[in-house]
Amino acid sequence: MEELIFSKGDFIRVDGINAVVVGTEEDDDIPHDHIAIFFGSEIAKRESEGGEGNDRPIVWIVPIDICEDGLEPEYRE
């Protein structure tokens, strides 16, 4: 079996936009040479602050060949 280029949890970039890998072709419903990625959620007000939080996450299934290695994350507290 061929080694996967990206693994779950990897930061990647698609057309200059940061994303995180959440699924690979080893998962059900992900075609060969594709990965599932999450670009992040829109800014929302926290429920604890009277907001409604976020909607359901949207995950995109994209061809691996449009993905690039991601940038190192900046950690904040």
MDTraj code that builds the backbone (N, CA, C; nanometers):
import mdtraj as md
import numpy as np

residues = "MET GLU GLU LEU ILE PHE SER LYS GLY ASP PHE ILE ARG VAL ASP GLY ILE ASN ALA VAL VAL VAL GLY THR GLU GLU ASP ASP ASP ILE PRO HIS ASP HIS ILE ALA ILE PHE PHE GLY SER GLU ILE ALA LYS ARG GLU SER GLU GLY GLY GLU GLY ASN ASP ARG PRO ILE VAL TRP ILE VAL PRO ILE ASP ILE CYS GLU ASP GLY LEU GLU PRO GLU TYR ARG GLU".split()
xyz = np.array([
    [0.0833, -0.1187, 0.0000],
    [0.0000, 0.0000, 0.0000],
    [0.0876, 0.1249, 0.0000],
    [0.0461, 0.2227, -0.0756],
    [0.1180, 0.3486, -0.0875],
    [0.1077, 0.4294, 0.0419],
    [0.2172, 0.4949, 0.0814],
    [0.2146, 0.5781, 0.2013],
    [0.1348, 0.7051, 0.1732],
    [0.0521, 0.7442, 0.2690],
    [-0.0282, 0.8651, 0.2527],
    [0.0596, 0.9886, 0.2653],
    [0.0309, 1.0887, 0.1841],
    [0.1065, 1.2138, 0.1869],
    [0.0712, 1.2950, 0.3108],
    [-0.0585, 1.3005, 0.3422],
    [-0.1063, 1.3777, 0.4563],
    [-0.1780, 1.2853, 0.5538],
    [-0.1722, 1.3215, 0.6812],
    [-0.2389, 1.2444, 0.7867],
    [-0.3416, 1.3321, 0.8568],
    [-0.4350, 1.2678, 0.9254],
    [-0.5322, 1.3437, 1.0036],
    [-0.4583, 1.4334, 1.1025],
    [-0.5045, 1.5559, 1.1138],
    [-0.4440, 1.6512, 1.2056],
    [-0.3383, 1.7393, 1.1427],
    [-0.2923, 1.7051, 1.0225],
    [-0.1917, 1.7874, 0.9549],
    [-0.2510, 1.9216, 0.9132],
    [-0.1723, 2.0271, 0.9295],
    [-0.2082, 2.1560, 0.8714],
    [-0.1645, 2.1542, 0.7261],
    [-0.2521, 2.1984, 0.6381],
    [-0.2201, 2.2076, 0.4956],
    [-0.2671, 2.3431, 0.4448],
    [-0.2400, 2.3691, 0.3168],
    [-0.2902, 2.4906, 0.2515],
    [-0.3510, 2.4510, 0.1179],
    [-0.4623, 2.5149, 0.0866],
    [-0.5289, 2.4974, -0.0421],
    [-0.5466, 2.6366, -0.1008],
    [-0.4776, 2.6638, -0.2105],
    [-0.4848, 2.7953, -0.2753],
    [-0.4549, 2.9076, -0.1761],
    [-0.3584, 2.8835, -0.0876],
    [-0.3156, 2.9851, 0.0080],
    [-0.3987, 2.9939, 0.1344],
    [-0.4997, 2.9086, 0.1482],
    [-0.5865, 2.9111, 0.2661],
    [-0.5521, 2.7928, 0.3571],
    [-0.5368, 2.8205, 0.4878],
    [-0.5050, 2.7162, 0.5851],
    [-0.6233, 2.6231, 0.6072],
    [-0.5932, 2.4957, 0.6277],
    [-0.6950, 2.3950, 0.6576],
    [-0.6306, 2.2849, 0.7413],
    [-0.7143, 2.1997, 0.7985],
    [-0.6683, 2.0851, 0.8764],
    [-0.7271, 1.9587, 0.8145],
    [-0.6442, 1.8563, 0.8008],
    [-0.6904, 1.7281, 0.7470],
    [-0.7722, 1.6563, 0.8547],
    [-0.8963, 1.6185, 0.8191],
    [-0.9830, 1.5478, 0.9136],
    [-1.0208, 1.4083, 0.8645],
    [-0.9836, 1.3744, 0.7412],
    [-1.0118, 1.2418, 0.6881],
    [-0.9212, 1.2104, 0.5709],
    [-0.8926, 1.0800, 0.5518],
    [-0.8077, 1.0362, 0.4411],
    [-0.8783, 0.9254, 0.3639],
    [-0.8157, 0.8813, 0.2565],
    [-0.8753, 0.7753, 0.1741],
    [-0.8911, 0.6444, 0.2508],
    [-0.8285, 0.6326, 0.3668],
    [-0.8468, 0.5141, 0.4507],
    [-0.9835, 0.5143, 0.5199],
    [-1.0505, 0.6290, 0.5213],
    [-1.1829, 0.6411, 0.5831],
    [-1.2923, 0.6102, 0.4813],
    [-1.4070, 0.5680, 0.5317],
    [-1.5228, 0.5456, 0.4446],
    [-1.5611, 0.6764, 0.3761],
    [-1.6089, 0.6664, 0.2563],
    [-1.6624, 0.7795, 0.1791],
    [-1.5580, 0.8801, 0.1310],
    [-1.4283, 0.8512, 0.1479],
    [-1.3244, 0.9396, 0.0942],
    [-1.2615, 0.8668, -0.0238],
    [-1.2765, 0.9200, -0.1454],
    [-1.2216, 0.8525, -0.2636],
    [-1.0683, 0.8472, -0.2624],
    [-1.0141, 0.7557, -0.3406],
    [-0.8693, 0.7447, -0.3592],
    [-0.8142, 0.8792, -0.4074],
    [-0.6973, 0.9160, -0.3593],
    [-0.6292, 1.0409, -0.3958],
    [-0.7052, 1.1661, -0.3529],
    [-0.7873, 1.1556, -0.2485],
    [-0.8589, 1.2700, -0.1928],
    [-0.8387, 1.2716, -0.0409],
    [-0.8625, 1.3868, 0.0199],
    [-0.8651, 1.3993, 0.1651],
    [-0.9834, 1.4868, 0.2035],
    [-1.0233, 1.4767, 0.3298],
    [-1.1285, 1.5624, 0.3844],
    [-1.0602, 1.6697, 0.4684],
    [-1.0996, 1.7952, 0.4461],
    [-1.0348, 1.9062, 0.5160],
    [-1.1385, 1.9992, 0.5783],
    [-1.0946, 2.0662, 0.6845],
    [-1.1777, 2.1625, 0.7561],
    [-1.1045, 2.2958, 0.7542],
    [-1.1710, 2.3977, 0.7003],
    [-1.1114, 2.5309, 0.6921],
    [-1.1308, 2.6118, 0.8199],
    [-1.2100, 2.5625, 0.9113],
    [-1.2385, 2.6360, 1.0346],
    [-1.3790, 2.6932, 1.0314],
    [-1.4220, 2.7405, 1.1450],
    [-1.5562, 2.7959, 1.1577],
    [-1.5520, 2.9475, 1.1485],
    [-1.6665, 3.0028, 1.1134],
    [-1.6784, 3.1479, 1.1149],
    [-1.6732, 3.1954, 1.2593],
    [-1.6330, 3.3195, 1.2775],
    [-1.6299, 3.3773, 1.4112],
    [-1.7726, 3.3808, 1.4653],
    [-1.7889, 3.3351, 1.5877],
    [-1.9214, 3.3327, 1.6498],
    [-1.9086, 3.3755, 1.7956],
    [-2.0178, 3.4242, 1.8501],
    [-2.0196, 3.4616, 1.9909],
    [-2.0432, 3.3365, 2.0750],
    [-1.9660, 3.3204, 2.1802],
    [-1.9767, 3.2036, 2.2677],
    [-2.1141, 3.1962, 2.3341],
    [-2.1615, 3.0743, 2.3533],
    [-2.2890, 3.0537, 2.4221],
    [-2.2834, 3.1083, 2.5643],
    [-2.1661, 3.0943, 2.6304],
    [-2.1508, 3.1436, 2.7679],
    [-2.1586, 3.2958, 2.7754],
    [-2.1474, 3.3615, 2.6593],
    [-2.1573, 3.5075, 2.6527],
    [-2.2896, 3.5512, 2.5902],
    [-2.3855, 3.4574, 2.5838],
    [-2.5167, 3.4911, 2.5300],
    [-2.5313, 3.4711, 2.3805],
    [-2.4282, 3.4162, 2.3161],
    [-2.4335, 3.3929, 2.1719],
    [-2.4936, 3.2578, 2.1383],
    [-2.4946, 3.2272, 2.0098],
    [-2.5518, 3.1013, 1.9628],
    [-2.4458, 2.9976, 1.9257],
    [-2.3186, 3.0307, 1.9403],
    [-2.2130, 2.9368, 1.9029],
    [-2.2059, 2.9189, 1.7520],
    [-2.1439, 2.8102, 1.7083],
    [-2.1280, 2.7809, 1.5655],
    [-2.2307, 2.6802, 1.5176],
    [-2.2530, 2.6814, 1.3858],
    [-2.3334, 2.5787, 1.3209],
    [-2.2496, 2.4522, 1.3064],
    [-2.3083, 2.3525, 1.2454],
    [-2.2416, 2.2252, 1.2172],
    [-2.1159, 2.2496, 1.1326],
    [-2.0025, 2.1829, 1.1626],
    [-1.8805, 2.2030, 1.0833],
    [-1.8997, 2.1568, 0.9386],
    [-1.8398, 2.2292, 0.8474],
    [-1.8428, 2.1916, 0.7058],
    [-1.7067, 2.1344, 0.6697],
    [-1.7070, 2.0111, 0.6182],
    [-1.5843, 1.9418, 0.5786],
    [-1.5879, 1.9222, 0.4278],
    [-1.4781, 1.9554, 0.3617],
    [-1.4678, 1.9461, 0.2159],
    [-1.3820, 1.8273, 0.1776],
    [-1.4243, 1.7527, 0.0769],
    [-1.3443, 1.6438, 0.0209],
    [-1.2804, 1.6977, -0.1061],
    [-1.1465, 1.6994, -0.1078],
    [-1.0731, 1.7612, -0.2185],
    [-0.9640, 1.6669, -0.2688],
    [-0.9220, 1.6836, -0.3947],
    [-0.8099, 1.6044, -0.4465],
    [-0.6799, 1.6408, -0.3743],
    [-0.6000, 1.5406, -0.3455],
    [-0.4726, 1.5644, -0.2775],
    [-0.3824, 1.6568, -0.3583],
    [-0.3897, 1.6489, -0.4909],
    [-0.2946, 1.7253, -0.5729],
    [-0.3166, 1.8760, -0.5695],
    [-0.4242, 1.9263, -0.5081],
    [-0.4395, 2.0718, -0.4938],
    [-0.3926, 2.1193, -0.3562],
    [-0.3432, 2.0263, -0.2736],
    [-0.3025, 2.0579, -0.1370],
    [-0.1508, 2.0731, -0.1273],
    [-0.1100, 2.1653, -0.0406],
    [0.0324, 2.1894, -0.0150],
    [0.0590, 2.1709, 0.1337],
    [0.1853, 2.1498, 0.1682],
    [0.2219, 2.1444, 0.3092],
    [0.1799, 2.2742, 0.3767],
    [0.1362, 2.2620, 0.5007],
    [0.0901, 2.3788, 0.5749],
    [0.2032, 2.4525, 0.6432],
    [0.1691, 2.5689, 0.6922],
    [0.2617, 2.6492, 0.7705],
    [0.2619, 2.5988, 0.9142],
    [0.3692, 2.6251, 0.9866],
    [0.3735, 2.5901, 1.1280],
    [0.2732, 2.6787, 1.2021],
    [0.1959, 2.6204, 1.2938],
    [0.0967, 2.7018, 1.3652],
    [0.1622, 2.7953, 1.4663],
    [0.0921, 2.9017, 1.4971],
    [0.1314, 2.9936, 1.6035],
    [0.0456, 2.9586, 1.7242],
    [0.1075, 2.9275, 1.8357],
    [0.0335, 2.8858, 1.9550],
    [0.0059, 3.0063, 2.0439],
    [-0.1186, 3.0144, 2.0908],
    [-0.1598, 3.1222, 2.1807],
    [-0.2390, 3.0636, 2.2966],
    [-0.2453, 3.1377, 2.4044],
    [-0.3283, 3.0974, 2.5193],
    [-0.4302, 3.2032, 2.5464],
])
top = md.Topology()
chain = top.add_chain()
for i, resn in enumerate(residues, 1):
    res = top.add_residue(resn, chain, resSeq=i)
    for name in ("N", "CA", "C"):
        top.add_atom(name, md.element.get_by_symbol(name[0]), res)
traj = md.Trajectory(xyz[None], top)
